[in-house]
Amino acid sequence: MTAAVATPILHVDMDAFYASVVTRDRPDLQDRPVIVGGGHRGVVLSASYQARAFGVRSGMPGAEARRRCPQAVTLAPDFHAFSTVSRAVMETFRRVTPLVEVVSLDEAFLDVRGSVRRLGPPDAIAEQLRSRIHDEQGITCSVGLAASLSVAKLASRRAKPDGVLVIPPEGVADYLHPLDVGELYGVGASTRAALRRLGLQTVGDVARMPLEVLQHHLGPSSGTHLMALAWGSDRREVVARNAAGFGLGEPDRSMGAQETFVRDSADRGFVLRQLLRLAARVCRRMRAAGKVGRTVAITVRYADFRTLNRSRTLFEPTDVTQEVYRIAVTLYDALGGHRDRLRLVGVRVEGLVARTGVHHQHLLGEPEHGWADADRAVDLAAERFGAAVVAPASLLRHDRGSRRPAAG
């Protein structure tokens, strides 16, 4: 590898993406702390850097965020704008290289080895991307460059906001080893705690530990992988992969939606109506995209913020609302504890494939026309008159104001 392409992996991460998008046309908010989401009982989706200076972070309950930064301006998320900007940014990346691995709506890995002859060295490409994204989308991004994905990810984090950081191969050890071991890409809280119990505080501590000791405590595969991370020698390649423009950057093999309730509820009937509403919303998106899925998953979050996820894989993929709803109810009932109050439920369908590539096998006794035809009729009516004009009768009988949308 020549010096010009010694750091061909770019990790590009938008700066405070959701906050940047909702304020880019609001010059009056450019220097003020801004919180996106977190209204009433929701959680913070994003915060501007001015708000982060007060300790506001994504995932924080809105009430806590407002307590820490009462002067912040709270704005509702605009998911359509987020998806639109994200798609435009990813297309900008693909004009540079076809090797774009989309991680979420606001970040991606790029392998630019094949682009240096046309566009110059990787650091020049990084500056071109930053300039183009700012000019075209009105937002900023940070770029990390390295010889591996894990080091590039760390570099972009240190480059924030609105910067570029190159970590050459010969400088990897000096950069990585003083860091807390929890900063390594892919090391979560449980692995960090396990390493701390072994007396390993920094990345350098891990690097100096005999490999067989790591393998003994973490397992052969995990120990080997962790040692490679500690030396920046992991060699996973960038894989061209998309993320769908639905919700908050869900992978293109799943679609989901969730609701945060205005008031915590242990009413099973109320919860089931929300599951039906969410199943209808998700399946409508799937049908519009020409997708069917095999795995139905639910998320429930209790009043004390405990969160549980459950899923079930079907014999055949589906996009039928009632089928997804039926499985969601089964998963919910299997949790038990229905006297516990909930604050949020979510429905997701995973393992999506193109509907045209799936042949449905009619089961014995199954009618040729049924819920699938009803769904198509609802889709036609919604397309012509709007999504709110047709809904299951059980939903029409209840106040639509009894819920509050959450990110999803």
C-alpha positions in Angstrom: 0.0 0.0 0.0 1.5 3.3 -1.0 1.7 6.3 1.4 -1.1 8.0 -0.6 -3.5 5.3 0.3 -2.2 4.1 3.7 -5.5 5.3 5.2 -8.2 4.4 2.7 -11.0 3.8 5.1 -13.2 6.9 5.9 -15.8 7.0 8.6 -18.1 10.0 7.9 -20.4 11.0 10.7 -22.8 13.9 10.5 -22.5 16.4 13.4 -25.6 16.4 15.7 -27.5 15.3 12.6 -31.1 15.6 13.7 -30.5 18.9 15.4 -28.6 20.3 12.5 -31.3 19.3 10.0 -34.2 20.9 11.9 -32.3 24.2 12.5 -30.4 24.6 9.2 -33.1 27.0 8.0 -33.5 28.7 11.3 -30.6 31.3 11.6 -32.2 32.5 14.9 -31.4 29.1 16.5 -27.8 28.7 15.2 -26.2 29.8 18.5 -28.8 28.5 20.9 -29.1 25.2 22.7 -31.6 23.0 20.8 -33.2 19.7 21.8 -34.9 17.5 19.2 -37.7 15.3 20.6 -38.2 14.8 24.3 -41.5 16.6 24.3 -43.8 15.8 27.3 -42.9 12.1 28.1 -40.6 11.3 25.2 -36.8 10.9 25.2 -34.3 13.2 23.5 -33.5 12.2 19.9 -30.7 14.7 19.5 -29.2 17.8 21.0 -27.1 20.6 19.5 -23.6 21.0 20.8 -24.7 24.1 22.8 -27.2 21.8 24.6 -24.7 19.1 25.1 -22.5 21.5 27.0 -25.2 21.3 29.7 -25.1 17.5 29.8 -28.0 16.9 27.5 -27.6 13.6 25.6 -29.7 11.5 23.2 -31.8 8.9 24.9 -32.2 11.1 28.0 -35.8 11.7 29.3 -37.1 15.0 28.1 -37.9 16.2 31.6 -34.2 15.6 32.7 -33.0 17.4 29.6 -35.1 20.4 30.3 -34.0 20.4 33.9 -30.3 20.5 32.8 -30.9 23.1 30.2 -34.1 25.0 30.8 -33.2 27.7 28.2 -33.1 25.1 25.4 -35.5 25.3 22.5 -37.3 22.0 22.0 -38.3 21.1 18.5 -40.3 18.2 17.1 -38.4 15.7 14.9 -39.0 15.9 11.1 -38.5 12.3 10.0 -39.3 13.1 6.3 -36.5 15.7 6.3 -34.1 13.4 8.0 -34.6 10.7 5.5 -34.4 13.1 2.6 -31.1 14.6 3.7 -29.7 11.2 4.5 -30.5 9.8 1.1 -28.8 12.8 -0.5 -25.7 12.5 1.7 -25.4 8.8 0.9 -25.7 9.5 -2.8 -22.9 12.0 -2.4 -20.8 9.2 -0.9 -21.6 6.9 -3.8 -20.4 9.5 -6.3 -17.0 9.0 -4.7 -17.0 5.2 -4.3 -19.4 2.3 -4.7 -18.0 0.8 -1.5 -20.3 2.6 1.0 -21.4 0.8 4.1 -24.3 2.7 5.6 -24.4 2.3 9.4 -27.4 4.6 10.1 -29.1 7.7 8.6 -26.1 9.9 9.7 -23.0 7.8 9.3 -21.2 5.5 6.9 -17.9 3.8 6.1 -16.2 4.4 2.7 -13.4 2.6 1.1 -11.8 5.0 -1.3 -8.8 3.0 -2.6 -10.4 2.9 -6.1 -10.9 6.7 -6.1 -7.5 8.1 -5.4 -6.4 8.3 -9.0 -9.4 10.3 -9.9 -10.0 12.4 -6.8 -6.6 12.5 -5.0 -5.5 11.1 -1.7 -8.0 10.1 1.0 -7.5 13.2 3.1 -8.3 15.3 0.0 -11.4 13.2 -0.6 -12.5 13.7 3.0 -12.3 17.5 2.6 -14.2 17.4 -0.7 -17.0 15.4 1.0 -17.2 17.8 3.9 -17.3 20.8 1.6 -19.9 19.2 -0.7 -22.2 18.1 2.1 -22.1 21.6 3.7 -22.8 23.3 0.4 -25.6 21.0 -0.7 -27.3 20.1 2.6 -26.3 23.0 4.9 -25.0 20.7 7.6 -21.5 19.7 8.8 -19.8 16.3 9.2 -16.6 14.9 10.7 -14.4 12.3 9.0 -11.9 9.8 10.5 -9.3 8.2 8.2 -7.4 5.1 9.0 -6.3 1.7 7.6 -9.1 -0.1 9.4 -12.8 0.5 10.2 -12.4 0.4 14.0 -9.7 3.1 14.0 -11.5 5.3 11.5 -14.6 5.2 13.7 -12.5 6.4 16.7 -10.9 9.1 14.6 -14.2 10.6 13.5 -15.3 10.7 17.1 -12.2 12.7 18.0 -12.6 14.9 14.9 -16.0 16.3 16.1 -17.4 18.7 15.4 -16.7 19.6 11.8 -13.2 18.2 11.5 -10.9 15.6 9.9 -8.5 13.3 11.7 -6.1 11.0 10.0 -4.5 8.2 12.0 -1.7 6.6 9.9 -0.7 3.0 10.5 2.5 3.9 12.3 0.6 6.1 14.7 -2.1 3.7 15.7 -0.5 2.3 18.8 0.4 5.8 20.2 -3.2 6.9 19.6 -5.1 3.9 20.8 -3.2 2.7 23.8 -3.8 5.6 26.2 -7.6 5.4 25.6 -10.1 3.8 28.0 -10.8 0.3 26.8 -14.5 1.2 26.5 -13.7 3.5 23.6 -12.8 0.6 21.3 -15.4 0.2 18.5 -17.7 -2.7 19.4 -16.7 -2.9 23.1 -19.9 -2.5 25.1 -20.6 -2.0 28.8 -20.5 -5.7 29.7 -17.2 -6.4 28.0 -15.7 -3.2 29.5 -16.8 -4.4 33.0 -15.3 -7.8 32.3 -12.0 -6.2 31.3 -12.0 -4.0 34.3 -12.4 -7.0 36.6 -9.2 -8.3 35.0 -7.5 -5.0 35.8 -7.5 -3.8 32.2 -8.2 -0.1 32.2 -6.8 1.1 28.9 -6.4 -0.2 25.4 -2.7 -0.4 26.1 -3.4 -2.8 29.0 -5.3 -5.0 26.6 -2.6 -4.9 24.0 0.0 -6.0 26.5 -2.1 -8.9 27.9 -1.1 -12.3 26.6 -3.5 -13.4 24.0 -4.2 -16.7 25.6 -5.3 -15.0 28.8 -7.8 -12.9 26.9 -9.1 -15.9 25.1 -9.4 -17.8 28.3 -11.6 -15.1 29.9 -13.5 -13.9 26.8 -13.5 -16.9 24.5 -11.2 -17.7 21.6 -13.0 -15.6 19.0 -13.8 -12.6 21.2 -10.3 -12.6 22.7 -8.6 -12.6 19.3 -10.9 -9.9 18.0 -10.3 -7.7 21.0 -6.5 -8.0 20.6 -6.8 -7.0 16.9 -8.8 -4.0 17.9 -6.3 -3.0 20.5 -3.5 -2.9 17.9 -5.8 -1.5 15.1 -5.1 -4.6 13.0 -8.6 -5.7 12.4 -9.1 -6.2 8.7 -12.8 -6.3 8.1 -13.6 -4.9 4.7 -16.1 -2.2 3.9 -19.2 -4.0 2.5 -21.5 -2.0 0.2 -24.8 -1.9 2.2 -27.8 0.4 2.5 -29.9 1.6 5.3 -33.6 2.4 4.5 -35.0 5.8 4.7 -37.7 4.7 7.1 -38.0 6.0 10.7 -34.6 6.5 12.3 -32.4 4.7 9.9 -33.6 1.2 10.3 -31.6 -1.4 8.3 -33.0 -2.1 4.9 -34.0 -5.6 6.1 -36.5 -4.3 8.7 -39.2 -1.7 9.2 -40.7 -0.7 12.5 -42.7 1.9 14.4 -43.3 2.6 18.1 -45.6 4.8 20.3 -44.9 6.5 23.6 -48.1 6.8 25.6 -49.3 10.1 27.0 -50.0 8.3 30.3 -48.6 5.0 31.5 -51.1 2.2 31.0 -51.7 -1.4 32.1 -54.9 -1.6 30.2 -54.5 -4.6 27.9 -57.2 -3.4 25.5 -55.5 -0.1 25.1 -52.1 -1.8 24.5 -53.6 -4.1 21.9 -55.1 -1.2 20.0 -51.7 0.4 19.8 -50.2 -2.8 18.6 -52.8 -2.9 15.9 -52.2 0.7 14.9 -48.5 0.1 14.7 -48.8 -3.2 12.8 -51.0 -1.4 10.2 -48.5 1.4 9.9 -45.5 -0.9 9.4 -47.3 -3.2 6.9 -48.5 -0.2 4.9 -44.9 0.9 4.5 -43.8 -2.6 3.6 -46.5 -2.9 0.9 -45.6 0.5 -0.5 -41.9 -0.7 -0.7 -42.9 -4.1 -2.2 -41.5 -6.0 0.8 -42.6 -8.9 2.9 -40.9 -10.1 6.1 -40.6 -13.3 8.1 -39.9 -12.2 11.7 -42.2 -10.1 13.8 -40.7 -8.4 16.8 -42.2 -6.2 19.6 -40.6 -3.8 22.1 -42.3 -2.9 25.4 -41.0 -0.3 27.8 -42.3 -0.2 31.3 -42.9 2.9 33.5 -39.6 2.2 35.3 -37.9 2.3 31.8 -37.2 -1.5 31.7 -37.3 -2.5 28.1 -38.0 -6.0 26.7 -37.8 -7.2 23.1 -39.4 -10.4 21.8 -39.6 -11.9 18.3 -41.0 -14.8 16.4 -40.2 -16.1 12.9 -43.1 -17.1 10.6 -43.2 -20.1 8.3 -43.8 -17.8 5.3 -43.0 -14.0 4.9 -46.0 -11.7 5.1 -47.1 -8.1 4.7 -50.6 -8.7 6.0 -51.6 -6.4 8.9 -53.7 -8.9 10.7 -51.0 -11.6 10.6 -48.4 -9.2 12.0 -50.8 -8.0 14.6 -51.7 -11.6 15.7 -48.1 -12.5 16.3 -47.5 -9.2 18.1 -50.4 -9.9 20.5 -49.1 -13.4 21.1 -45.6 -12.0 22.0 -47.1 -9.4 24.2 -49.4 -11.9 26.1 -46.4 -14.2 26.6 -44.6 -11.5 28.6 -47.2 -11.8 31.4 -47.3 -9.1 34.0 -50.1 -7.2 32.4 -50.7 -5.3 35.6 -47.4 -3.5 35.1 -47.8 -0.1 33.5 -46.3 0.5 30.1 -45.0 3.7 28.6 -44.1 2.5 25.1 -44.7 -0.3 22.7 -43.2 -1.0 19.3 -43.7 -3.4 16.4 -41.1 -4.3 13.8 -40.9 -6.7 10.9 -37.5 -8.1 10.0 -35.9 -10.3 7.4 -37.5 -8.3 4.5 -37.3 -9.5 1.0 -38.9 -8.4 -2.3 -42.5 -9.5 -2.5 -42.1 -10.5 -6.2 -39.6 -13.2 -5.2 -41.9 -14.9 -2.8 -44.5 -17.5 -3.7 -47.3 -17.8 -1.1 -48.4 -21.4 -0.4 -52.1 -21.4 0.4 -52.8 -23.5 3.5 -55.6 -26.1 3.5 -58.8 -24.3 4.3 -57.3 -20.9 3.8 -59.6 -18.6 1.7 -58.2 -17.2 -1.5 -59.4 -13.7 -0.5 -59.2 -12.3 3.0 -57.1 -9.9 5.0 -54.5 -9.4 2.2 -57.3 -8.1 -0.1 -58.6 -5.9 2.7 -55.2 -4.4 3.1 -54.9 -3.7 -0.6 -58.3 -2.0 -0.6 -57.2 0.1 2.4 -54.0 1.1 0.6 -56.0 2.2 -2.4 -58.3 4.3 -0.3 -55.4 5.8 1.7 -53.6 6.6 -1.6 -56.6 8.5 -2.9 -58.1 10.1 0.2 -55.3 10.0 2.8 -54.1 7.6 5.4 -56.4 8.8 8.1 -59.6 8.0 6.2 -59.6 4.2 6.7 -58.7 2.4 9.9 -59.8 -0.8 11.8 -63.1 -0.3 13.6 -61.5 -0.9 17.0 -59.3 2.1 16.5 -62.1 4.4 15.2 -64.1 3.8 18.4 -61.3 5.3 20.6 -59.8 8.7 21.0 -56.8 9.2 18.7 -55.5 11.7 21.1 -54.7 9.0 23.7 -51.3 8.4 22.2 -48.2 10.3 21.3 -45.8 9.2 18.5 -42.3 8.3 19.3 -39.3 8.0 17.1 -39.6 5.0 14.9 
